[in-house]
Amino acid sequence: MNSKTRIRHKRVKNKISNTFIRFSLSVFAVTAFFYTAPIFINFADKNFNNKEFTNNSKNILNRTLTKDNTFAEDDAGIQSNEIDLLYDILEENNSEINLVRYTTSEINALFREVKYDLDEVRDTKLVKPIDIGLLPNEIKNIGNTKKRKEMFIKIVLPLIVKENNKIRIDRKRLFTILSKNSNTTIEKKWLEKKYKQYGVRQNDLTTLKIRMDEIPVSLAIAQAAKETGWGTSRFALKGNALFGQWTWSGEGLKPKNAELGEDHKVMKFHSLQLSVRAYLRNLNTHTSYRNLRKVRTELRSRNKPLDSTVLANHLDKYAETGNEYIEVLQKIIAQNNLKDFDEARLLPSSKDLESLI
């Protein structure tokens, strides 16, 4: 083999060797990239892309739904006062609209006109959307206990179902927001509003989910019946206070048997509807009812209905009588078959019905 041939073979050999080396380096680089990229992306997500509500909502939702301590509210919470928690209610309390106080005969005539019958509600689970703003003064004069109870239930039932429905819609919106990769400015502002209403620290989605939930209709009716004597109390007739909620800063009625030095009042409301809203807000935010909310969350987790007699066991701090108060509520629920209304839903309002009201 001459010198020229050797040189040519050497060049070919070197070229093949260089090509193999470059190919090997390329394979190594590609392999290294696909191996390290997930690590780098994960690091970047944790350290550079952790902005609130941005590309992290699904992770938050998963943690909210699955973590072991999902039943534990944030004990630290925030120092929310009455004005913060009820600000929307207090604003409406200043309404200049004068509500009409109908008589019992006028209300009964309306019920007959729209065929509002409790037996039908128990059967169909559908409630007429009747909004009675004030209790009739004559309700205390109804001698027949059964008829007085029936009128009281007919008045408060649509109000309770309506407020629960608002909470149900809010809760659905909360889960919709959490299921998205990113949220709009409107959605962020809505969350901020709900944090304030429910006395929850900013971004504490677990506690917000626990607190933003319904109260069984039967439990609400039983408490309203107990606190007002089925609509006959002074607080109910003069202050639209269905649940005897106390206030230290709002407008209220002074209890006649208040001891010297006690400065609380029973809160007055512009309408019965606002009283129901404030009651639900109270049970959903006050530390005294944390165990009620915990049990409610446990029932939700097991896809069980919200049992009013079970939840009532955690209302011993609602009244000074404690356990006796619980027993009274459970008897009211059982004796009046109030659980029949727990699945009730409000019928859509119609122009004809609105004109009657």
C-alpha positions in Angstrom: 0.0 0.0 0.0 1.5 3.3 -1.1 1.7 6.4 1.0 -1.3 8.2 -0.6 -3.6 5.2 0.0 -2.5 5.1 3.7 -3.2 8.8 4.1 -6.7 8.4 2.6 -7.6 5.5 4.8 -6.4 7.4 7.8 -8.6 10.4 6.9 -11.7 8.1 6.5 -10.9 6.4 9.8 -10.6 9.8 11.6 -13.8 11.0 10.0 -15.7 7.9 11.1 -14.3 8.3 14.6 -15.2 12.0 14.8 -18.7 11.2 13.6 -19.1 8.5 16.2 -17.9 10.8 19.0 -20.3 13.6 17.9 -23.2 11.1 17.7 -22.3 9.8 21.2 -22.2 13.3 22.7 -25.5 14.1 21.0 -27.1 11.0 22.5 -25.7 11.9 25.9 -26.9 15.5 25.7 -30.4 14.5 24.7 -30.6 11.9 27.4 -29.3 14.3 30.0 -31.9 16.9 28.9 -34.9 14.6 29.2 -33.6 13.4 32.6 -32.9 16.8 34.1 -35.7 18.8 32.5 -38.5 17.5 34.9 -36.2 18.3 37.9 -35.5 21.8 36.6 -39.2 22.4 35.8 -40.3 21.2 39.2 -37.7 23.4 40.9 -38.8 26.4 38.8 -42.5 25.8 39.7 -41.7 25.7 43.3 -39.4 28.7 43.4 -40.5 31.0 40.6 -44.1 30.3 39.7 -45.8 30.2 43.1 -48.0 33.3 42.6 -51.4 33.2 44.3 -54.1 31.5 42.3 -51.8 31.0 39.2 -51.2 27.5 37.8 -51.6 26.1 41.3 -55.3 25.8 41.8 -55.6 22.1 41.0 -52.9 21.3 43.5 -54.7 23.4 46.1 -57.9 21.6 45.3 -56.3 18.2 45.6 -54.7 19.1 49.0 -58.0 20.6 50.2 -60.0 17.5 49.3 -57.5 14.7 50.3 -55.2 15.8 53.0 -55.6 14.0 56.3 -56.5 17.2 58.4 -59.1 18.4 56.0 -61.6 18.6 58.9 -59.4 21.0 60.9 -60.1 24.7 60.6 -57.3 27.1 61.0 -57.3 27.7 64.7 -55.4 30.9 64.3 -58.1 32.3 62.0 -58.4 36.1 61.9 -59.8 38.5 64.5 -63.0 39.2 62.7 -65.5 41.4 64.5 -69.3 41.5 64.0 -69.1 44.4 61.5 -66.7 42.5 59.2 -68.6 39.3 59.3 -72.0 40.9 58.8 -71.1 43.9 56.7 -73.3 43.0 53.8 -76.2 42.3 56.2 -75.7 45.5 58.1 -75.7 47.5 54.9 -79.1 46.0 53.9 -80.3 46.6 57.5 -80.1 50.3 56.7 -82.5 50.0 53.8 -85.0 52.7 53.5 -87.6 50.5 51.9 -90.6 50.1 54.1 -91.9 46.5 54.1 -95.6 45.9 54.5 -96.8 43.9 57.5 -99.6 41.7 56.3 -102.3 40.3 58.6 -102.7 36.6 59.1 -105.9 36.6 57.0 -104.1 38.3 54.1 -101.2 35.9 54.3 -103.6 32.9 54.4 -105.4 34.3 51.4 -102.1 34.5 49.6 -101.2 31.0 50.5 -104.6 29.8 49.2 -104.2 31.8 46.0 -100.8 30.2 45.1 -101.8 26.8 46.5 -99.0 26.7 49.1 -99.6 23.6 51.1 -97.1 22.0 53.5 -98.3 18.4 52.8 -97.6 19.0 49.1 -94.1 20.3 50.0 -93.4 17.2 52.0 -94.4 15.1 49.1 -92.9 17.0 46.1 -90.0 18.8 48.0 -90.8 22.0 46.1 -91.4 25.3 47.9 -93.4 28.3 46.6 -91.0 31.3 46.4 -93.0 33.5 48.8 -91.1 36.2 50.6 -92.9 37.5 53.6 -90.7 40.2 55.1 -92.4 40.6 58.5 -94.3 38.3 60.8 -98.0 39.2 61.3 -98.7 40.7 64.7 -101.8 38.4 64.9 -99.8 35.2 64.8 -99.7 35.3 68.6 -103.5 35.3 68.7 -103.8 32.1 66.7 -105.3 29.8 69.4 -104.9 26.6 67.5 -101.3 25.5 68.0 -101.2 23.4 64.9 -102.4 26.3 62.7 -99.9 28.7 64.4 -97.0 26.3 63.7 -98.2 25.8 60.2 -98.2 29.5 59.4 -94.8 30.0 61.0 -93.3 27.2 59.0 -94.9 28.4 55.8 -93.3 31.9 56.3 -89.8 30.9 57.3 -89.4 27.8 55.1 -88.9 29.7 51.8 -86.5 32.1 53.4 -84.3 29.3 54.8 -84.3 27.4 51.5 -83.4 30.6 49.6 -80.4 31.4 51.8 -79.2 27.8 51.7 -79.5 27.9 47.9 -77.2 31.0 47.8 -74.6 29.1 49.9 -74.9 26.1 47.6 -74.3 28.3 44.5 -71.3 30.0 46.3 -69.9 26.6 47.2 -70.2 25.4 43.6 -68.5 28.5 42.4 -65.7 28.0 44.9 -65.0 24.5 43.6 -65.2 25.8 40.0 -62.5 28.4 40.8 -60.3 25.9 42.5 -60.5 23.5 39.5 -59.1 26.1 37.1 -55.4 26.5 36.3 -55.7 30.3 36.7 -58.4 32.7 37.8 -59.7 36.0 36.6 -59.5 39.3 38.5 -63.3 39.0 39.2 -62.8 35.5 40.7 -60.0 36.7 42.9 -62.1 39.6 44.2 -65.0 37.2 44.8 -62.7 35.0 46.9 -61.5 38.1 48.9 -65.1 39.0 49.6 -65.9 35.4 50.9 -62.7 35.4 53.1 -64.1 38.4 54.8 -67.7 37.1 55.1 -66.6 33.8 56.6 -63.8 35.2 58.9 -61.1 33.3 57.0 -57.5 34.3 56.6 -56.4 35.2 53.0 -55.7 32.0 51.0 -57.0 29.6 53.7 -59.1 27.6 51.2 -59.5 24.6 53.5 -61.2 26.6 56.2 -63.3 28.5 53.6 -64.5 25.2 52.2 -65.5 23.9 55.6 -67.4 27.1 56.6 -69.1 27.8 53.3 -71.8 25.2 53.6 -75.5 24.7 54.3 -77.4 24.2 57.5 -80.2 21.6 57.4 -83.6 23.3 56.9 -85.1 21.2 59.7 -82.5 22.5 62.2 -83.0 26.1 61.2 -86.8 25.8 61.5 -86.4 24.2 64.9 -84.1 26.9 66.2 -86.3 29.6 64.9 -89.4 28.0 66.6 -87.5 27.6 69.9 -86.1 31.1 69.9 -89.3 32.9 69.0 -92.0 30.6 70.5 -93.2 29.8 67.0 -93.1 33.5 66.0 -94.7 35.1 69.0 -91.8 36.6 70.8 -91.2 40.4 71.2 -87.8 40.0 69.4 -89.4 38.3 66.4 -92.3 40.7 66.1 -90.5 44.0 66.8 -87.0 43.1 65.5 -87.5 40.3 63.0 -85.1 38.3 65.1 -85.8 34.7 64.4 -82.8 33.3 66.1 -82.1 35.5 69.1 -78.7 36.6 67.8 -76.8 38.9 70.1 -75.1 42.1 69.1 -72.7 44.5 70.8 -72.4 47.0 68.0 -75.5 46.8 65.8 -79.0 48.0 66.5 -81.0 45.7 68.8 -83.5 45.2 71.5 -82.5 45.0 75.1 -83.7 41.8 76.9 -86.0 42.6 79.7 -84.3 40.1 82.0 -80.8 41.3 81.3 -78.6 41.6 84.4 -77.0 44.9 85.4 -73.8 45.5 83.5 -74.8 43.3 80.5 -74.6 45.5 77.4 -75.6 43.1 74.7 -78.8 43.3 72.8 -80.8 41.0 70.5 -80.0 42.1 67.0 -82.7 43.8 65.0 -83.1 43.1 61.3 -84.8 45.0 58.5 -86.5 41.8 57.4 -86.9 38.1 58.3 -84.7 37.2 55.3 -81.7 39.1 56.8 -82.2 37.3 60.1 -81.9 34.0 58.4 -78.8 35.1 56.6 -77.1 36.3 59.8 -78.0 33.0 61.5 -76.4 30.9 58.9 -73.3 33.2 58.9 -73.2 32.8 62.7 -73.2 29.0 62.7 -70.6 29.0 59.8 -68.1 31.3 61.5 -68.3 31.4 65.3 -65.8 29.3 67.2 -68.5 27.9 69.4 -69.8 25.9 66.5 -66.5 24.5 65.2 -67.5 20.9 66.1 -70.8 21.3 64.3 -68.8 22.3 61.1 -66.4 19.4 61.7 -69.2 16.8 61.9 -70.9 18.4 58.8 -67.6 18.1 56.8 -67.3 14.4 57.9 -70.8 13.7 56.7 -70.0 15.4 53.4 -66.8 13.3 53.0 -68.9 10.1 53.4 -71.6 11.3 51.0 -74.1 11.3 53.9 -77.0 13.7 54.2 -76.7 16.5 56.7 -78.6 15.1 59.7 -80.1 17.8 61.8 -80.4 15.7 64.9 -76.7 14.8 64.7 -75.6 18.4 64.1 -77.9 19.6 66.9 -75.7 17.7 69.4 -73.1 20.4 68.9 -75.3 23.4 69.7 -74.9 23.2 73.4 -73.2 26.6 73.4 -76.1 28.3 71.6 -78.1 28.7 74.8 -77.3 28.8 78.5 -79.4 25.6 79.0 -76.7 23.6 77.1 -77.7 19.9 76.7 -81.3 20.7 77.6 -81.4 23.0 74.6 -80.2 20.2 72.3 -82.9 17.9 73.6 -85.6 20.5 73.0 -84.4 21.1 69.4 -84.4 17.4 68.7 -87.9 17.0 70.0 -89.2 19.9 67.9 -87.6 18.3 64.8 -89.1 14.9 65.5 -92.5 15.9 66.8 -93.1 18.2 63.8 -91.5 15.9 61.1 -89.3 18.8 60.1 -86.8 16.5 58.3 -89.4 16.3 55.6 -88.2 19.7 54.4 -84.5 19.0 54.3 -84.5 18.2 50.6 -86.9 21.0 49.7 -86.0 23.2 46.7 -87.3 26.7 45.9 -89.5 26.9 42.8 -88.5 29.7 40.3 -90.4 32.8 41.0 -93.0 34.0 38.5 -94.3 37.5 37.6 -97.8 36.4 38.7 -96.5 35.4 42.1 -94.4 38.6 42.5 -97.5 40.7 41.7 -99.5 38.9 44.4 -96.8 39.6 47.0 
